[in-house]
């Protein structure tokens, strides 16, 4: 059994396949396994809570894990150690989530592209057809993650508290969420995964995107992402497409394409969940 895993900070998708790519179990989902946020103990506990993973752990031969927070040697090693301890008979390979986005969005194995992730968090890299190049090291959701779910959640809460929301949007926002100050502070400062908590608010944008205010919030975040991330590769984007992975990007395609035209780059593919593209990539390499 081969496990292919795509983990963000909020959720983690698992697919179990054989060497031909045939699915062996129903798709599984656990909470996100970000080593920058969770301890080794919590990572292990999250995996073992899934009954299918627990029942089949000894017959797993390979684990290909792509995750947020795995862009550093420390993060990779922490997750790899946890996976080796759970899946004792498996070969384990851990890479950052950007590589999952690359393999899922490029049109062929050797295609060069700028590849962006916009989900709970955000990132951007250049893939030259063989190697990944990253000019900006992520400092996490507090300092970076422009145009991500947690970025937009934070922006919406700030606009609510600073009275920047139109009245109708303000009423709808306060009706949908508990916006008491103590409750928000408790979830941000006392609970695990504050970035995932903030990202939950981003859904509100896509339920209310007919509002001019909401459209501008989305576009302003994308402009910031382009300026700080995509334009690190301003020479490359003259000749290669810019692909996107993640739910925020998927649901913001219209706005991204508008900003792309405005800021001078060409959009490529949009993939909501990269994991499907990873199955064919890895089963091909094992044959």
N, C-alpha and C positions, 0 to 999 in steps of 0.2 A: 504494500500500500504506500502510495506517495501522497504526502500532504503539501498542498500549496496554500500559502497563507498571505493575506494582504491585511495589514493592521494599520489603522489610523489611531488617533488618540481616543476616539469615541467608541468605535466598534472594530471588530476583527473578523474577517470572513475566512472560512476554511473550506477547502474542497479536497475530498479524498478520491484519487483516481488510480487506475492501474497503469502499467507502462504504455498501454495503447491509448491512454487518455479517456478511457471509459469511466464514468463516475461510479463509485462504489457505495457511497452513502449520500443521504440528503445533504445539501449545503448546510454548514454549521456556522453559527455566529456566537462569538463571545464578546465581552467588553474589550476595548482597545488595550493593547499591550505595549505601551510606550515606556521604555526604560528610563526616560528622563523624568517621568512623573511617578511611576510605580516602583516599589521596592522589589527585590528578588522574590521575597515571600509572597507578595501580592500577585506577581506575574504567575508564579507557580500555582497559586490557589485558583486564579481565574481559569487556567487551562484545565485543571483537574475537576472543576465544577461541571464541565460539560460531560454528560454521560457517555456520548459516542466516542469522544476522544479518550476518555478514561478506559472504556471497554476495549478499544482497539490499539492502545498505545504500544503493545509489545509486537504487533505485526507491521508497524510502520517502518519502511526501509529508507525513506528519504523525506526530509522536511526542507522545503524551500520557503523561507520566511522573509517577507518584505515589510518593513515597519517604520512608522514615524519614530524619531528618536534614535534610529540606528545609523545615523550618519557619522558617528564617532566610533573609534575603536572600543572605547569603554562600553558604549551602548550595545554594539554588536556582540561583544564578548559576554555581557550580562545576559542577553536574550539567548545566545547560543548555549550557554551553560545551563540555563533553565530548560531549554528544549532537549538537550542531551540527557538531562536528569529524568525528564518525563518519558521521552521516547528513547529508551536505552539501546535499541537495536538499529537506530536510524543514523544515516549520514545527515548532518545538519549544515545548511548554508544560510547565512543571515546577511541581508543587504538592506540598505535604506529604501524607504518607500518610493523614492524617485525612480529607482530602477524598475519597479513594478509598473510605474506610469510610462516609462520608456518602452518596455516590451509590449505593453498593451496598446500603445497609440501609434507607434511607427508602422509604416506601410510595408517595410521589409527589414530584414535583420541588419542591413548595412546603411539604412537611411540616416542621414544627419538631420537633426531637428533640435529646436529649443523645446523643452518639455516642462510644463508647469503643473503643479498640484495646487488645487484650491478646494479643500474640504474643511475639516475641523481646523486644520492648520494650512499653511501655504509654503511653497518653495518653488524654485526654478533652476534648471540646469541646462547645459548644452551637451548633447550626445553627438559625437563626431562620426558615428557609425560603428565604433569599436569601444570607445572609452567615454566615461562620463566626466564632464568638467563643471565644477561648481565654483563660482567666484565669490559667493557670499555664504559664510557659515551662519547657520541659523542660531539665534539666541533665544528662540522659543516664543511662546505666545505673548508674553508681557511686552517684549521689545520689538518683535517682528510680526510675521504672519499676516501681512497686509492682504486684504480682500478674502480672508478666510472666514469660516463660520464664527469663530470666537472673536475675530476682529469686528464683524458686523453686529454680533450680539452686544459687544461692549459699546459700539457706536450708538445702537438703538437705546440702550439703557442710559447712556450719557445724554443723548438728545431728549429723552423723557425727563430726566432730572434737571436739565438746564433749560427746559421749556422751549426747545427748538422744534418740537413736533407740531404739525397742524392739529387742531382740536379733534377732528374726526379720527385721525390716526392715533392720537394720544388715548382717546376713549377705547378704541379697539385693542390697543396694546395693553392697557391696564385691565381690560376685561379678560384677555386671554392668559395673562401671567400674573403671578404673585409678585408685585413690585414693592412690597414693603422693604424699607432699607435694611432692617435687621435680617430679614430672610435672604436678601441678596448677599449681604456681607457674610452671613453664615455659610452659604454655598461657595462663595469665592475664597474665603480665608480659612474655613474650618473643615471643609469637605474635600475628598480626593477629586481629581480631574476637574479643576475649575475651568479649564479651557473647554471641556466638553459641555459643562453647564452653560457657559456663555454661548457656545455654538448652537444650543437648542433654540435660542431666540431668533436665529437667522431664518428659520422657517417662516416667520412672520412677514419677511420681505416678499417672499414669493406668493404668499396668500393675498398680498395687498399691492402688487406691482403695478396696478392701474393708477396708483397715486404718484403724482409728479415728485413729491418729496422722496418716496421710496426709490424711484428710478434714479434720482440724483445721489442718494446714499450708495446705491449699488455702483453707479458709474464713478463716483469719487473714490471708492475703494479700489476699483479696477485701475483707475489712473495712477493711484499711488503704487499699486503692485507693478504696473508697467514701468513706472519711473525708477523704482527701487530694485526691481528684480529683472524684468525682461530686458531693459535697456543696459544691463550689465553686458549684454551680448549684442550691442547695437550693430556691430559689423556682421555678425552671423545672421541676424534676422533679415538682412538684405537679400540673402540667398536661400534660406531654409525656412520651412513652415514652423509655426509655433503651435504645438499640440497641448491639449489640456485634459487633465484627469481630476476627478473628484466631483462631489455633488454640487458644490457651490458653482463651480465652473459649468457643469452640465446645465443647471437651471438658469445660468446667466449668459447663455450663448449669445443671445441677441445683443445684450449690452457689451459683451466682450468684442463682438464683431464691429460694433459701432466705434468703440474705443480704438480698435486695431486700425480702422480706416483713418481715424482722427490722428493717431500717433505713428502711423506708417509702418505697420508690419502685417504679415499675412497669417491668418489663422489656419490651422490644419484640422486634426481630428479632435472630437470631444468624447471622452469615455467616462461614464458615471462611476462604474466599478471596474477597476483594472483586472480583477482576478480571472475573469473568463479568458482574457488574452494570454494569461500566464500559463494556462493548461497546455495549449498547443506548443508554446515555446519550450516548456520543460520536457514534455513527453517526446518531442522530436529529438532533443539532445540525449535522451536516455536510450533511444533505439540503436 
